[in-house]
Amino acid sequence: MWYAQLTNHEVEYCSISRDTTDSDLKQRREITDGTAVYVDQAPVRAAIHGRILILDGIEKAERNVLPTLNNLLENREMGLPDGRFLVAADRYDALLEHHSVEELNERQLVRVHPDFQVVALGLPVPVRLVCSLRALIVCMHDLTYRCRLQAYPGFPLDPPLRSRFQSRFVDSAGVGHQMAVLRSLAPTSAQVHLTQVLSLAETVRAMVTDTPTTTSKVHHFPELALPTTAAVLGKFPAQLSPDAVMHRAYPYRLFGLESPFRDRLDMVVSQLGLDVPIGGGYHITGRERVSKDRVKLTLTPQPRADADHSSPPVQSSLATPDPVEVEVAAGTSALGVPEDCVLTPLHECALADMCQDHAIGRDLALVGPKGSGKSMLARAFANSLGYVTETIHMYKDMTSRDLLQRRTTDEFGNTRWELTPLVTAALSGGW
């Protein structure tokens, strides 16, 4: 997107999934006023109007789908189901020397804009694909490390299609750069904890490199986990422990790791001191609406759980914090927890943690066994901030399209796309 902004190009976005078909890359038949018509899809619109086509998730496409674009990528030519034929700009201009535009239109020839470009985004899938890309990688140094990348599930690209792209490997930021970013997000008193979290992240990345996901189930440490942890520690220093905050961004204990890998991560967490208590967490003690879509929350630190124990308190680099007041985005409905919601102390703590993550702009996922109060906690969070909720029930055979839009017809029999609750909530600012 930055490249498109710098070059002043419009963008067409095409998300690739297992359900993507040729119709999603060329034209789809729609019913309008009782007549079946063809509607151009993102690749065709980008080719005609000279936009940048972003193919996101090319490793998810079935092997017989993406080759549809081979001729468009190489020769800027492609036949369409409605009878039109896309022609490269130079060939079309050459035909104009002997034919008029009307004649070419009668022959259903369409000029491909010379500014048309394709940017494909994908993950490294089976190692044979990574090794075959070595000759195409722009950054040619350190090839030994690059060939040991984590292999994600997916399909390797066909050689003819792969040869159409000039590949670029995007590596993770260096340790020094990451630490500089973390220091800008948290106060000086929290620097030791950021160093501990960064050390854990590098350990996880080393484990992922040495042991593929298919055998160890060790997940890649997300790039946003470190800034998220730093931002939470910076705004809300009285956390139970750095490990408790980090686990909200990288919940490795929920990944179902085999014993050797789980034990190794637990040992690293203990050796780095991430499990050392630094506070008692927070509870929400005040809500005040400051504008139509903003609410000021007051989060009060709780006493340490071991405050009454005979053992000496654990020393922490963080000073005793004061209550934190923070403005967060909110809905327009009345504030307050529903009367039928009875929050236990554990739920109160979880609700405060959810508000902390919401304050720094992160989405939330509640994980727990049946009957543990996940739905109730989600409703309590939404109602306490005045949000209107939309519910999507997930099921095994659900596809990616079921999350975004559904095919339906109106009262006149015309086909159209109907927004799902997920998109409706995104557009209206709900949850």
C-alpha positions as CSV (number, residue, x, y, z in Angstrom):
1,M,0.0,0.0,0.0
2,W,2.9,2.4,0.7
3,Y,4.3,1.6,-2.8
4,A,0.9,2.4,-4.3
5,Q,0.7,5.7,-2.4
6,L,4.3,6.7,-3.4
7,T,3.5,5.9,-7.1
8,N,0.0,7.5,-6.9
9,H,-1.7,4.3,-8.1
10,E,-5.1,3.0,-7.4
11,V,-5.3,-0.5,-6.0
12,E,-7.5,-3.5,-6.6
13,Y,-7.4,-6.1,-3.9
14,C,-8.0,-9.8,-4.4
15,S,-7.9,-12.2,-1.4
16,I,-6.9,-15.7,-2.4
17,S,-8.4,-18.7,-0.5
18,R,-9.1,-22.3,-1.1
19,D,-12.6,-21.3,-2.4
20,T,-11.2,-19.0,-5.1
21,T,-12.2,-20.0,-8.6
22,D,-11.6,-18.8,-12.1
23,S,-14.7,-16.7,-11.9
24,D,-13.2,-14.7,-9.0
25,L,-10.2,-13.9,-11.2
26,K,-12.0,-13.1,-14.5
27,Q,-15.8,-12.4,-14.5
28,R,-18.7,-13.4,-12.4
29,R,-22.3,-13.9,-13.7
30,E,-24.9,-11.7,-12.1
31,I,-28.6,-11.3,-12.6
32,T,-29.7,-7.7,-13.2
33,D,-33.3,-6.8,-14.2
34,G,-33.9,-10.5,-15.1
35,T,-30.9,-10.7,-17.4
36,A,-27.6,-12.6,-16.7
37,V,-24.7,-10.3,-17.2
38,Y,-20.9,-10.6,-16.7
39,V,-19.3,-8.4,-14.0
40,D,-15.5,-7.8,-14.2
41,Q,-13.5,-8.9,-11.1
42,A,-10.5,-7.3,-9.5
43,P,-7.8,-8.6,-11.9
44,V,-9.8,-7.5,-15.0
45,R,-10.6,-4.1,-13.6
46,A,-7.0,-3.5,-12.6
47,A,-5.7,-4.5,-16.1
48,I,-8.2,-2.2,-17.9
49,H,-7.8,0.9,-15.7
50,G,-4.1,0.6,-14.9
51,R,-4.3,-0.2,-11.2
52,I,-2.1,-2.2,-9.0
53,L,-3.5,-5.7,-8.4
54,I,-2.7,-7.1,-4.9
55,L,-3.0,-10.9,-4.8
56,D,-3.0,-11.7,-1.1
57,G,-2.4,-15.3,0.1
58,I,-1.2,-16.9,-3.2
59,E,0.0,-20.0,-1.2
60,K,-3.7,-20.8,-0.5
61,A,-4.9,-21.1,-4.1
62,E,-5.5,-24.5,-5.7
63,R,-2.9,-25.4,-8.3
64,N,-5.2,-25.0,-11.2
65,V,-6.5,-21.5,-10.3
66,L,-3.7,-19.0,-10.5
67,P,-2.4,-20.3,-13.9
68,T,-5.5,-18.5,-15.2
69,L,-3.4,-15.3,-14.8
70,N,-0.3,-16.6,-16.6
71,N,-1.0,-15.1,-20.0
72,L,-2.2,-11.8,-18.4
73,L,1.1,-11.5,-16.4
74,E,3.4,-12.5,-19.2
75,N,1.8,-11.1,-22.4
76,R,-0.9,-8.8,-21.0
77,E,-3.5,-10.9,-22.8
78,M,-6.5,-12.8,-21.5
79,G,-9.8,-14.0,-22.9
80,L,-12.9,-13.2,-20.9
81,P,-16.1,-15.3,-20.6
82,D,-18.2,-12.5,-22.1
83,G,-16.3,-12.7,-25.4
84,R,-14.0,-9.8,-24.9
85,F,-10.2,-10.2,-25.2
86,L,-7.6,-8.2,-23.3
87,V,-4.8,-7.0,-25.5
88,A,-1.4,-5.6,-24.5
89,A,-1.1,-1.8,-24.9
90,D,1.6,-1.9,-27.5
91,R,-0.2,-4.5,-29.7
92,Y,-3.5,-2.5,-29.4
93,D,-1.8,0.7,-30.4
94,A,-0.3,-1.1,-33.4
95,L,-3.7,-2.2,-34.5
96,L,-5.0,1.4,-34.2
97,E,-2.7,2.3,-37.1
98,H,-4.8,0.2,-39.4
99,H,-8.1,0.0,-37.7
100,S,-10.4,2.5,-35.9
101,V,-11.4,2.3,-32.3
102,E,-15.0,1.3,-33.4
103,E,-13.7,-1.6,-35.4
104,L,-11.6,-2.9,-32.5
105,N,-14.6,-2.5,-30.2
106,E,-16.7,-4.6,-32.6
107,R,-14.1,-7.3,-32.4
108,Q,-14.3,-7.0,-28.6
109,L,-10.7,-6.1,-28.1
110,V,-9.9,-4.3,-24.9
111,R,-6.6,-2.4,-24.3
112,V,-4.7,-3.3,-21.2
113,H,-3.4,-0.2,-19.5
114,P,0.4,0.1,-19.6
115,D,0.5,1.0,-15.8
116,F,-1.1,-2.3,-14.8
117,Q,1.0,-4.1,-12.2
118,V,0.6,-7.1,-10.0
119,V,1.9,-7.5,-6.4
120,A,1.6,-11.0,-4.9
121,L,1.8,-11.6,-1.2
122,G,2.5,-15.1,0.2
123,L,4.1,-17.2,2.9
124,P,7.0,-19.6,2.5
125,V,5.4,-23.0,1.9
126,P,7.2,-26.4,1.7
127,V,10.9,-26.0,1.8
128,R,11.2,-27.1,-1.9
129,L,9.5,-23.8,-2.8
130,V,11.8,-21.7,-0.6
131,C,14.9,-23.3,-2.1
132,S,13.6,-22.8,-5.6
133,L,13.2,-19.1,-5.0
134,R,16.8,-18.5,-4.1
135,A,17.7,-17.4,-7.6
136,L,14.9,-14.8,-7.6
137,I,15.4,-13.3,-4.1
138,V,16.5,-9.7,-4.4
139,C,18.5,-9.8,-1.2
140,M,21.0,-12.6,-2.0
141,H,23.0,-12.5,1.2
142,D,22.6,-15.1,3.9
143,L,20.9,-17.7,1.7
144,T,21.7,-20.4,4.2
145,Y,19.4,-18.8,6.8
146,R,16.7,-18.0,4.3
147,C,16.5,-21.7,3.2
148,R,15.7,-22.6,6.8
149,L,12.6,-20.5,6.9
150,Q,9.5,-21.9,8.6
151,A,7.3,-23.8,6.2
152,Y,3.7,-22.8,6.4
153,P,0.8,-24.9,5.1
154,G,-0.1,-24.2,1.5
155,F,0.6,-25.0,-2.2
156,P,3.9,-24.1,-4.0
157,L,3.6,-22.0,-7.1
158,D,3.8,-23.6,-10.5
159,P,7.2,-22.8,-12.1
160,P,5.6,-20.9,-15.1
161,L,3.7,-18.7,-12.7
162,R,6.6,-18.3,-10.4
163,S,8.8,-17.0,-13.2
164,R,6.4,-14.1,-13.8
165,F,7.4,-12.4,-10.6
166,Q,10.5,-10.8,-9.3
167,S,10.5,-12.0,-5.7
168,R,11.4,-10.1,-2.6
169,F,12.0,-11.6,0.8
170,V,10.8,-9.5,3.8
171,D,12.7,-10.3,6.9
172,S,12.0,-9.5,10.5
173,A,13.4,-6.4,12.0
174,G,16.7,-6.6,13.8
175,V,17.0,-6.8,17.6
176,G,18.4,-3.3,17.8
177,H,15.6,-1.8,15.8
178,Q,13.0,-3.7,17.8
179,M,14.4,-2.6,21.1
180,A,14.4,1.1,19.9
181,V,10.8,0.8,19.0
182,L,9.9,-0.8,22.4
183,R,11.7,1.9,24.3
184,S,9.6,4.5,22.6
185,L,6.5,2.8,23.8
186,A,7.3,2.2,27.5
187,P,8.9,4.2,30.3
188,T,12.5,3.7,31.4
189,S,11.3,1.8,34.5
190,A,10.0,-1.0,32.3
191,Q,13.1,-1.4,30.1
192,V,14.3,-4.5,31.9
193,H,11.0,-6.3,31.3
194,L,11.1,-5.3,27.6
195,T,14.5,-6.8,27.3
196,Q,13.2,-10.1,28.9
197,V,10.2,-10.2,26.4
198,L,12.5,-9.5,23.4
199,S,14.8,-12.3,24.6
200,L,11.9,-14.7,24.7
201,A,10.8,-13.6,21.2
202,E,14.3,-14.4,19.8
203,T,14.2,-17.8,21.5
204,V,10.9,-18.6,19.9
205,R,12.1,-17.5,16.5
206,A,15.1,-19.7,16.9
207,M,12.9,-22.7,17.8
208,V,10.7,-22.1,14.8
209,T,13.7,-21.9,12.5
210,D,15.2,-25.1,13.9
211,T,12.0,-27.1,14.1
212,P,9.3,-26.8,11.4
213,T,5.7,-26.0,12.5
214,T,4.5,-29.3,11.0
215,T,6.4,-31.3,13.7
216,S,6.6,-29.0,16.7
217,K,3.5,-26.8,16.5
218,V,5.6,-23.9,17.7
219,H,4.0,-20.8,16.2
220,H,5.9,-17.9,14.8
221,F,6.2,-15.0,17.2
222,P,4.0,-12.3,15.7
223,E,5.6,-8.9,14.9
224,L,2.8,-7.0,16.8
225,A,3.3,-9.0,20.0
226,L,6.3,-7.0,21.2
227,P,4.9,-3.5,20.6
228,T,1.6,-4.7,22.2
229,T,3.4,-5.9,25.3
230,A,5.5,-2.7,25.5
231,A,2.4,-0.4,25.1
232,V,0.5,-2.3,27.8
233,L,3.4,-2.2,30.2
234,G,3.9,1.5,29.4
235,K,0.3,2.6,30.1
236,F,-0.5,0.0,32.8
237,P,2.6,-0.9,34.8
238,A,1.0,-2.8,37.7
239,Q,0.6,-6.0,35.8
240,L,0.6,-9.4,37.5
241,S,3.9,-10.2,35.6
242,P,5.5,-9.5,32.2
243,D,4.6,-13.1,31.3
244,A,0.9,-12.4,31.9
245,V,1.0,-9.5,29.4
246,M,3.1,-11.3,26.9
247,H,0.8,-14.4,27.0
248,R,-2.1,-12.2,26.0
249,A,-0.2,-11.4,22.7
250,Y,1.5,-14.8,22.3
251,P,-0.5,-17.5,24.2
252,Y,1.9,-20.4,23.6
253,R,0.3,-22.4,26.5
254,L,-2.8,-22.7,24.4
255,F,-1.1,-24.0,21.2
256,G,-1.1,-27.7,22.3
257,L,2.7,-27.9,22.2
258,E,4.4,-31.2,22.7
259,S,6.1,-31.6,26.1
260,P,9.7,-30.9,25.1
261,F,8.8,-27.6,23.4
262,R,6.4,-26.5,26.1
263,D,8.9,-27.3,28.8
264,R,11.6,-25.4,27.0
265,L,9.5,-22.3,26.7
266,D,8.4,-22.5,30.3
267,M,12.1,-22.8,31.3
268,V,13.1,-19.8,29.3
269,V,10.3,-17.7,30.8
270,S,11.4,-18.7,34.3
271,Q,15.1,-18.1,33.6
272,L,14.4,-14.6,32.1
273,G,12.3,-13.7,35.2
274,L,9.2,-13.1,33.1
275,D,7.0,-14.9,35.7
276,V,8.2,-12.7,38.6
277,P,5.2,-10.7,40.0
278,I,5.4,-6.9,39.5
279,G,1.9,-6.0,40.7
280,G,-1.6,-7.2,41.4
281,G,-3.4,-6.3,38.1
282,Y,-6.2,-3.8,37.7
283,H,-9.9,-3.5,38.2
284,I,-12.2,-1.0,36.5
285,T,-13.4,1.5,39.1
286,G,-14.9,4.3,37.0
287,R,-16.5,5.0,33.6
288,E,-17.3,8.5,32.3
289,R,-18.5,9.4,28.8
290,V,-16.5,12.4,27.5
291,S,-18.0,12.5,24.0
292,K,-20.4,10.7,21.7
293,D,-17.8,8.0,20.9
294,R,-15.3,8.2,23.7
295,V,-15.3,7.0,27.3
296,K,-12.8,7.7,30.1
297,L,-12.0,4.6,32.1
298,T,-10.4,4.6,35.5
299,L,-8.4,1.4,36.3
300,T,-7.2,1.0,39.8
301,P,-4.2,-1.2,40.7
302,Q,-4.9,-4.1,43.0
303,P,-2.7,-5.2,45.9
304,R,-0.2,-8.0,45.3
305,A,-1.5,-11.5,45.9
306,D,1.6,-12.2,48.2
307,A,1.2,-9.0,50.2
308,D,0.1,-10.8,53.3
309,H,2.7,-13.7,53.0
310,S,5.5,-14.0,55.4
311,S,8.0,-14.2,52.6
312,P,9.8,-11.0,51.6
313,P,8.2,-9.2,48.6
314,V,9.7,-9.7,45.2
315,Q,11.7,-6.6,44.1
316,S,10.5,-4.9,40.9
317,S,12.0,-2.2,38.8
318,L,8.5,-0.5,38.5
319,A,7.4,2.1,41.0
320,T,4.1,1.8,42.8
321,P,1.6,3.1,40.2
322,D,-1.4,5.3,40.7
323,P,-4.8,4.7,39.2
324,V,-4.8,5.1,35.4
325,E,-7.3,7.2,33.5
326,V,-7.5,6.4,29.8
327,E,-9.8,7.5,27.1
328,V,-11.0,4.7,24.8
329,A,-13.3,4.3,21.8
330,A,-16.8,3.5,22.7
331,G,-20.3,3.0,21.3
332,T,-23.3,5.3,21.6
333,S,-25.5,3.2,23.8
334,A,-25.8,3.5,27.6
335,L,-22.8,2.4,29.7
336,G,-23.0,-0.4,32.2
337,V,-22.7,-4.1,32.8
338,P,-26.0,-6.0,32.1
339,E,-27.9,-6.8,35.3
340,D,-27.9,-10.5,34.5
341,C,-24.1,-10.6,34.4
342,V,-22.5,-11.6,37.7
343,L,-18.8,-11.0,37.5
344,T,-16.5,-13.0,39.7
345,P,-13.1,-11.5,40.7
346,L,-11.5,-13.5,37.9
347,H,-13.9,-12.1,35.4
348,E,-13.3,-8.6,36.8
349,C,-9.6,-9.0,36.2
350,A,-10.2,-10.3,32.7
351,L,-12.5,-7.4,31.9
352,A,-9.9,-5.0,32.9
353,D,-7.3,-6.7,30.8
354,M,-9.7,-6.5,27.8
355,C,-10.1,-2.8,28.3
356,Q,-6.3,-2.4,28.4
357,D,-5.9,-4.1,25.1
358,H,-8.8,-2.1,23.7
359,A,-7.1,1.1,24.8
360,I,-4.1,0.4,22.7
361,G,-6.2,-0.5,19.7
362,R,-6.1,-4.3,19.7
363,D,-8.8,-6.8,18.9
364,L,-9.7,-9.5,21.4
365,A,-10.1,-13.3,21.5
366,L,-11.5,-15.1,24.5
367,V,-10.4,-18.7,24.9
368,G,-11.7,-21.0,27.6
369,P,-13.7,-24.2,28.2
370,K,-17.4,-24.5,27.8
371,G,-19.3,-22.7,30.6
372,S,-16.5,-20.5,31.7
373,G,-18.3,-17.3,30.9
374,K,-16.8,-16.2,27.6
375,S,-20.1,-15.0,26.0
376,M,-21.1,-13.3,29.2
377,L,-17.7,-11.6,29.4
378,A,-17.9,-10.4,25.8
379,R,-21.4,-8.9,26.5
380,A,-20.2,-7.3,29.6
381,F,-17.3,-5.7,27.8
382,A,-19.5,-4.4,25.0
383,N,-22.2,-3.1,27.2
384,S,-19.7,-1.4,29.6
385,L,-18.5,0.7,26.7
386,G,-21.8,1.3,25.0
387,Y,-21.3,-1.0,22.0
388,V,-23.9,-2.8,20.0
389,T,-22.9,-6.4,19.3
390,E,-23.3,-8.6,16.3
391,T,-23.0,-12.4,16.6
392,I,-21.6,-14.8,14.1
393,H,-21.9,-18.5,14.9
394,M,-18.9,-20.5,13.6
395,Y,-19.1,-24.0,12.3
396,K,-16.8,-26.6,10.8
397,D,-17.7,-26.2,7.1
398,M,-17.6,-22.4,7.2
399,T,-15.7,-20.7,4.4
400,S,-13.9,-17.4,4.3
401,R,-16.7,-15.9,2.3
402,D,-19.2,-16.7,5.0
403,L,-17.3,-14.3,7.2
404,L,-17.6,-11.4,4.8
405,Q,-20.5,-11.5,2.3
406,R,-23.3,-13.9,1.3
407,R,-24.8,-14.3,-2.1
408,T,-28.5,-13.6,-2.1
409,T,-31.3,-12.2,-4.3
410,D,-33.6,-9.2,-3.8
411,E,-37.3,-9.0,-4.2
412,F,-36.9,-8.6,-8.0
413,G,-34.7,-11.6,-8.4
414,N,-31.5,-9.7,-8.9
415,T,-28.4,-11.2,-7.4
416,R,-26.4,-9.2,-4.9
417,W,-24.0,-9.4,-2.0
418,E,-25.3,-9.3,1.5
419,L,-23.0,-8.1,4.3
420,T,-22.4,-10.4,7.2
421,P,-22.5,-9.3,10.8
422,L,-18.7,-9.0,10.8
423,V,-18.7,-6.4,8.0
424,T,-21.7,-4.7,9.4
425,A,-20.0,-4.3,12.8
426,A,-16.8,-3.1,11.1
427,L,-18.7,-0.4,9.2
428,S,-20.9,0.7,12.1
429,G,-18.3,0.6,14.8
430,G,-19.8,-2.3,16.7
431,W,-18.5,-5.5,18.2
